[in-house]
């Protein structure tokens, strides 16, 4: 708009080229979005309408997003990792079955055998990001950083239960809530966060739930995962880039959780186990 106003004062006929350039920019931007959508949304064997308005695509294992990663071109997906520790068998005997979280998309159908459910990415999802290139990544202010002792500028508030050591994995039961989030760029979450390396080259594996209007467009609590291998310069949420290998047919990353805990009422929980697998060097199983 500023360019067009300036051009008007110089020579009226130059308005036309300026508008054409704006149109070309818009076309290029739309083409980039279409290209990203084509890359993220794999061919579906079956599609299911979510009660929350989204679409769940049942994608055949041969089209799994992990095959977009160059290191996984000849990878054979295993439904259960080899070398599964006997003592980590996702034992939920101490958890009431009614307390384990569910997702409501399955009331409209289930995915066939040899497929996995994936939430379909929409144009609106991408447009909520600051740019096409930043889609699926964390905003700089959303990354926990060590705060200087004399700093009073709180941009990321968080509480952690931290254990240091050499581990092959971890277990936790995460209680699910739906906290109020005031601004689109604000979010609230509870997660298991495995961290290694110096801050400049941080490796993390993160899994839990989050309420994040700036990413999903609403205030529902949703399953999410995140990973980075280099201090958040790369990595992404969910399946926005290849890195995780989901195989579970009951849960969809990025899809709302059906029920959340209430104060003094029913509690809902996510039993979580993350451990180092023996399939591929430095791979972990959730």
N, C-alpha and C positions, 0 to 999 in steps of 0.2 A: 504493500500500500504506500509506504514512504517513497519507494522508487518511482511509482506511477505518478504521485503528486509532484515530485521534482521534475519528472519528464514533462508534465503538463505545462510547467512554466517555461521550459526551454523550447519545446517544439511539439505542438499537439499531435502531429502525425506519428511521433515516436511512441505514443501510448500503445499502438497496436502490437509492435514487436514485444513490448514489455508484457502484455497480456499473454502473448503466445509463449513466452518463456515461462511464465507462471503455470500455464497449462501443461507444458512439457515437464516441468518439475513435478506436478501433480501426477501425471501419467507414470513417470519414473518411480515415484513413491508407491503408487498403487501396484505397479509391476513387482516391486521388491516385496511388498506384503503378500501378493499372490504367490510368489516364488517360495517365500518362507512357509506359507500355509500348505503348499504342495509338499514341501519337505517334511513338515511336522505331522500332517494328517495322512497316515498310511491307508492303503486300500482296505476297505472293510468287508468282511464276510457277512456281517449283520450289524445293524445300527439300532440303538435303543434310546428312546426319549427319556430323559431324566425328569423326575417331578420338579426339579429346580429350573428346568428350561433348557438345559444343555443336551448335547448328544454324546452318547457313549458308543464308540466304534469297537466292534469285536475284530481285532487284527490277527491274522494268521501268524503263527510263530515264524514262518519263513520271511515275513515282512517286519519282524521285530525291530524297533528303533535302534537297538544296540548294533545292528549290522551297518549302520551309518558310520560307526567308529572304525577307523582303518585297522586297529589292532584286533578287531573281532570279525573280520571278513570270513574266516573259516571256523568260527566258533560254533560249537554244538551246545545249545541251551539244555541244561539239566533242570528238571523240575524240583529236584532235591539235591543239594550240594553233597559231594562225597566228603568223607572225613568229618561228618556232623558229630560234634561232641555229644556223648550220651547224656551228660548232665545238663546240657542245654537243649531241651526238647520242647521248648515253649509250653512248659507245664503251667496250666492256668487253673489247676484244681482248687486253689484257694480263692479264685475269683468267681463270683456269681455269674452264671451265663447271661443273665439279664443285664449285667453291668458292662459286658463287652460291646463295644460300639459296632454299629452296622451302618450301611448306606442304603438309601431307599430306591436307587435306580433299578435294583433287581426285582422290584414289584412289577415292572413292565417287561421283564424278560431276563434271560441269562445268556451268556456267551457260549457258543458251541465248543466242543472239545478241540484242543490244539489251537485255541485262540486266546488272546488276552484282552481285557477291557481297557480302553484308553479314552480319556476325555478329549473330545474334538476341540482343537484350538480354533477360535473365531477371529475375524478381523478386528472386532471390538477389543479382544484380549490384547492384541498387538498394539492397537492405538492407545491403550492406557499406559504403555511404557513411554519413557522419555524419548526413545528413538527405536528404530527397528533393530539396530545393532545391540542395544541394551536390553532387548526383550529377554525375559527369563533369568536375568542376572540381578544381583542385589544392588540397590542404590548405595552409594558410598556412606551415607549417614545411617544405613541399616546394618553396617558391619561393626560388630563389637570391637572396640579398640581400648587399649590400656590408657586411662585418663591421667594426665599430669596431676600431681598432688595439689597444685594451686589452682586448678581449673574449676570454674563455676559454670561452664557451658555444657549442660547436659543435653546431648542429642540422642543418646541411646541408653536407656535405663534397663538394667537386667540384673537378675539374681541367679546365681549358679551354685550347685552342689558339685564341687570339683574334687577329683581324685587323680593324683599323679602316679605314674608307674609304667611298667611294661605289661601290656594286656593283649590278649587275643580277642577280646570282645567285652560286651557288657549287656546287662539286662535291666529293664525298668518297667514299671506300670505307670502310665501317664494318664492322669485325670483330665477329662475333656470339659471345657467351659466355652462360653460365648461372651467374652468381655466386650464392653462398649469401646469402640474406636471412634475418635472424634473427627480426624482428618483423613483424607484419602491416602496420604503417604505414611500415616501411622499404621502400625500393626501390633498384634499381640500374639504370642505363641508359647507353647511348651514343647520341648524337644529333648531328645538324646543327642549329644553333640560330642563326637569323637574327634580329638584334635591332636596333631603332631607337627613338629617343625617350628622354626622361628617365624615371627609375624610376617616377615617379607616373603616367605615361601611356605605359608601355612597349608597343611593338608587337613581337610575336615570331611566328615560324613555326618549328616544331620537328618533326623527323622522325627516327626511329631505332628502336631496340628497347629494351624495358624488362622487368625482372623485378619484379613488383609484386603480391604476394599480397593486399594490402589492396584492390586494385581488381578483380583477376581471380579470386581465390580459390585460386591455385596458384602454383608457382614456375617456370613455363615462361617462356622468353623470347618476347616477342610484339612484332609491329610496332605502332607507335603514331604518331600525329600529335597536335599540340597547337597552339592559336593563342590569342592574346589581342590586343586592340587598345587596352587601357586599363589596363595594369599588373596583369593577372590578375583584375580585377574581373568581367570577362566572358570569354568564350572557353570552350573545353572540349577534352576528349580525343576523338579519333577522329570519330565521327559523332553524338556525344551532343547536339550542337546544329548547326544549319546553318552552314557556313563553307567546308568543303572539297568538292571535286567529284571524287570518285574515279571512274575509268572503266576501270581495269585489271581483267580477269577472272581473273587468276592469283593475286592476292594479296588477303587480307582483313585490314583493320585490326582489331587486337585479337585476332586468331587466333594460336596458337602457331606458332613457326618450327620447321620439321621437324628440322633438324640444327643443332648449335652446335659451335664450335671446341673442340678439346681440346689441352692442353699437350703439345707435342712431336708432335702428330698432325695430322689433317686440319683445315684452317682453312675457315671459312665467312664470307662477306662479303656486304654489301649495297651495290651501286653506287648512289650517290645524286646526283641533280642537282636543284637548285631554281633557277628563274630567273623573272624578271619577264616576264609574258606581255603581249601587246598586245590581248587580247580585251576585258578590262574594266580600267578604270583601277585601278591599285594591286593587281592580282591577280598571284599567283605560281603557277607550275607545278612540281609535284614528280614 
